[in-house]
Amino acid sequence: MPPRPDTRERILQAALALFNQAGVPAVTTNHIAAHLQISPGNLYYHFRNRRMIVAELFDRYEAAVAGFLQLPRDRGVTLDDKAGYLEALLGSIWQYRFVQRNLEQLLDDDPELAERYRRFVERHLFSARTVYQGFVDAGLLQMTPSQVQDIALNAWIVITSWVRFLYTSGIRSDRLSEALLRRGVYQVLVLEEGFVADAARAGYAELCQRFRAPLAEPFG
């Protein structure tokens, strides 16, 4: 049997679950302590406030994204790599979906986190452009350098706005699912469709089919 997580880790795990379920504004440190059946003082021993918990969870989210958004070192990229990028992206967004759900409020409430997020966007937009260029170099996509830059930015906007789009289109928090997030990844694939090289079209169509999940009308 694996060892039980220590109290600090249990606080982070409980906060992540509650933030994802109800949104950060609805969850106080007292809610987290009650959920864990520990005293507020025990929680404050590890985290002085909710902002510190959010900051540490953001650390983990950032590390998850940084861990996969890079090119292979010893070969060109393939469509299998693209599937791997998309699955990893989906997994990180689903695991830390509260970040995108409450992003504006989180950044308004914490100037330090806002600056960290600005640097996060800057780094990962650069990484996204590098990955797209890798697919161009491998002959899977046909884009000019300007188009690489534009599609990377558009893909970032879709992915980081998708959770908020779902909520504002009437999806309740208890109905949000990983399948609905898959559809956001599919919408990114749609952006790229006109740039797919002829030799990659069959494999690309299969990839699109894998990620296309149904949406309720009128968006379906």
Contacts in CASP RR format, 6 or more apart in sequence:
PFRMAT RR
TARGET T0000
AUTHOR 0000-0000-0000
METHOD contacts of the structure
MODEL  1
MPPRPDTRERILQAALALFNQAGVPAVTTNHIAAHLQISPGNLYYHFRNR
RMIVAELFDRYEAAVAGFLQLPRDRGVTLDDKAGYLEALLGSIWQYRFVQ
RNLEQLLDDDPELAERYRRFVERHLFSARTVYQGFVDAGLLQMTPSQVQD
IALNAWIVITSWVRFLYTSGIRSDRLSEALLRRGVYQVLVLEEGFVADAA
RAGYAELCQRFRAPLAEPFG
5 13 0 8 1.000
7 38 0 8 1.000
7 42 0 8 1.000
7 46 0 8 1.000
8 46 0 8 1.000
8 47 0 8 1.000
10 36 0 8 1.000
11 32 0 8 1.000
11 36 0 8 1.000
11 43 0 8 1.000
11 46 0 8 1.000
11 47 0 8 1.000
11 53 0 8 1.000
12 53 0 8 1.000
12 56 0 8 1.000
12 57 0 8 1.000
14 32 0 8 1.000
14 35 0 8 1.000
14 36 0 8 1.000
15 27 0 8 1.000
15 32 0 8 1.000
15 50 0 8 1.000
15 53 0 8 1.000
15 54 0 8 1.000
15 57 0 8 1.000
16 57 0 8 1.000
16 95 0 8 1.000
16 96 0 8 1.000
16 98 0 8 1.000
18 27 0 8 1.000
18 31 0 8 1.000
18 32 0 8 1.000
18 35 0 8 1.000
19 27 0 8 1.000
19 54 0 8 1.000
19 57 0 8 1.000
19 98 0 8 1.000
19 102 0 8 1.000
20 96 0 8 1.000
20 97 0 8 1.000
20 98 0 8 1.000
20 101 0 8 1.000
21 173 0 8 1.000
21 174 0 8 1.000
22 173 0 8 1.000
23 98 0 8 1.000
23 101 0 8 1.000
23 102 0 8 1.000
23 173 0 8 1.000
24 50 0 8 1.000
24 54 0 8 1.000
24 98 0 8 1.000
24 101 0 8 1.000
24 102 0 8 1.000
24 105 0 8 1.000
24 106 0 8 1.000
25 102 0 8 1.000
25 105 0 8 1.000
27 50 0 8 1.000
28 50 0 8 1.000
29 40 0 8 1.000
29 43 0 8 1.000
29 44 0 8 1.000
29 47 0 8 1.000
29 49 0 8 1.000
29 50 0 8 1.000
29 53 0 8 1.000
30 40 0 8 1.000
32 43 0 8 1.000
32 53 0 8 1.000
33 39 0 8 1.000
33 40 0 8 1.000
33 41 0 8 1.000
33 42 0 8 1.000
33 43 0 8 1.000
36 43 0 8 1.000
47 53 0 8 1.000
47 56 0 8 1.000
51 109 0 8 1.000
51 110 0 8 1.000
51 113 0 8 1.000
54 106 0 8 1.000
54 110 0 8 1.000
54 113 0 8 1.000
55 110 0 8 1.000
55 112 0 8 1.000
55 113 0 8 1.000
57 96 0 8 1.000
57 98 0 8 1.000
57 99 0 8 1.000
58 96 0 8 1.000
58 99 0 8 1.000
58 113 0 8 1.000
58 116 0 8 1.000
58 117 0 8 1.000
60 96 0 8 1.000
61 92 0 8 1.000
61 95 0 8 1.000
61 96 0 8 1.000
61 99 0 8 1.000
62 116 0 8 1.000
62 120 0 8 1.000
64 88 0 8 1.000
64 91 0 8 1.000
64 92 0 8 1.000
64 95 0 8 1.000
64 96 0 8 1.000
65 89 0 8 1.000
65 92 0 8 1.000
65 120 0 8 1.000
65 124 0 8 1.000
66 123 0 8 1.000
66 124 0 8 1.000
66 127 0 8 1.000
67 88 0 8 1.000
68 84 0 8 1.000
68 85 0 8 1.000
68 88 0 8 1.000
68 89 0 8 1.000
68 92 0 8 1.000
69 85 0 8 1.000
69 89 0 8 1.000
69 124 0 8 1.000
69 127 0 8 1.000
69 128 0 8 1.000
69 131 0 8 1.000
70 127 0 8 1.000
70 130 0 8 1.000
70 131 0 8 1.000
71 77 0 8 1.000
71 130 0 8 1.000
71 131 0 8 1.000
71 134 0 8 1.000
72 81 0 8 1.000
76 134 0 8 1.000
76 137 0 8 1.000
76 138 0 8 1.000
77 131 0 8 1.000
77 134 0 8 1.000
77 135 0 8 1.000
77 138 0 8 1.000
77 140 0 8 1.000
78 138 0 8 1.000
78 140 0 8 1.000
79 140 0 8 1.000
79 200 0 8 1.000
79 203 0 8 1.000
79 204 0 8 1.000
79 207 0 8 1.000
82 135 0 8 1.000
82 140 0 8 1.000
82 207 0 8 1.000
83 207 0 8 1.000
83 210 0 8 1.000
85 131 0 8 1.000
86 185 0 8 1.000
86 188 0 8 1.000
86 189 0 8 1.000
86 207 0 8 1.000
86 211 0 8 1.000
89 159 0 8 1.000
89 185 0 8 1.000
90 178 0 8 1.000
90 181 0 8 1.000
90 182 0 8 1.000
90 185 0 8 1.000
91 178 0 8 1.000
93 100 0 8 1.000
93 159 0 8 1.000
93 162 0 8 1.000
93 163 0 8 1.000
93 181 0 8 1.000
94 178 0 8 1.000
94 181 0 8 1.000
97 163 0 8 1.000
97 176 0 8 1.000
97 181 0 8 1.000
99 106 0 8 1.000
100 160 0 8 1.000
100 161 0 8 1.000
100 162 0 8 1.000
100 163 0 8 1.000
100 164 0 8 1.000
101 163 0 8 1.000
101 164 0 8 1.000
101 167 0 8 1.000
103 117 0 8 1.000
103 160 0 8 1.000
103 164 0 8 1.000
106 113 0 8 1.000
107 113 0 8 1.000
107 114 0 8 1.000
107 117 0 8 1.000
108 114 0 8 1.000
121 156 0 8 1.000
124 156 0 8 1.000
125 152 0 8 1.000
125 153 0 8 1.000
125 156 0 8 1.000
128 152 0 8 1.000
128 155 0 8 1.000
128 156 0 8 1.000
129 148 0 8 1.000
129 149 0 8 1.000
129 152 0 8 1.000
132 141 0 8 1.000
132 143 0 8 1.000
132 148 0 8 1.000
132 151 0 8 1.000
132 152 0 8 1.000
133 145 0 8 1.000
133 148 0 8 1.000
135 141 0 8 1.000
136 142 0 8 1.000
136 143 0 8 1.000
136 148 0 8 1.000
139 197 0 8 1.000
139 199 0 8 1.000
139 200 0 8 1.000
140 196 0 8 1.000
140 197 0 8 1.000
140 200 0 8 1.000
140 204 0 8 1.000
141 192 0 8 1.000
141 195 0 8 1.000
141 196 0 8 1.000
141 197 0 8 1.000
141 200 0 8 1.000
142 195 0 8 1.000
142 196 0 8 1.000
142 197 0 8 1.000
143 151 0 8 1.000
143 195 0 8 1.000
147 195 0 8 1.000
151 191 0 8 1.000
151 192 0 8 1.000
151 195 0 8 1.000
154 191 0 8 1.000
155 188 0 8 1.000
155 191 0 8 1.000
155 192 0 8 1.000
158 184 0 8 1.000
158 187 0 8 1.000
158 188 0 8 1.000
158 191 0 8 1.000
159 184 0 8 1.000
159 185 0 8 1.000
159 188 0 8 1.000
162 181 0 8 1.000
162 183 0 8 1.000
162 184 0 8 1.000
162 187 0 8 1.000
163 176 0 8 1.000
163 181 0 8 1.000
166 176 0 8 1.000
166 180 0 8 1.000
167 173 0 8 1.000
167 176 0 8 1.000
169 216 0 8 1.000
169 219 0 8 1.000
171 180 0 8 1.000
179 213 0 8 1.000
180 213 0 8 1.000
180 215 0 8 1.000
182 211 0 8 1.000
182 212 0 8 1.000
182 213 0 8 1.000
183 211 0 8 1.000
183 212 0 8 1.000
183 213 0 8 1.000
183 214 0 8 1.000
183 215 0 8 1.000
184 211 0 8 1.000
185 211 0 8 1.000
186 208 0 8 1.000
186 211 0 8 1.000
186 212 0 8 1.000
186 213 0 8 1.000
189 204 0 8 1.000
189 207 0 8 1.000
189 208 0 8 1.000
189 211 0 8 1.000
190 208 0 8 1.000
193 204 0 8 1.000
193 208 0 8 1.000
196 204 0 8 1.000
214 220 0 8 1.000
END
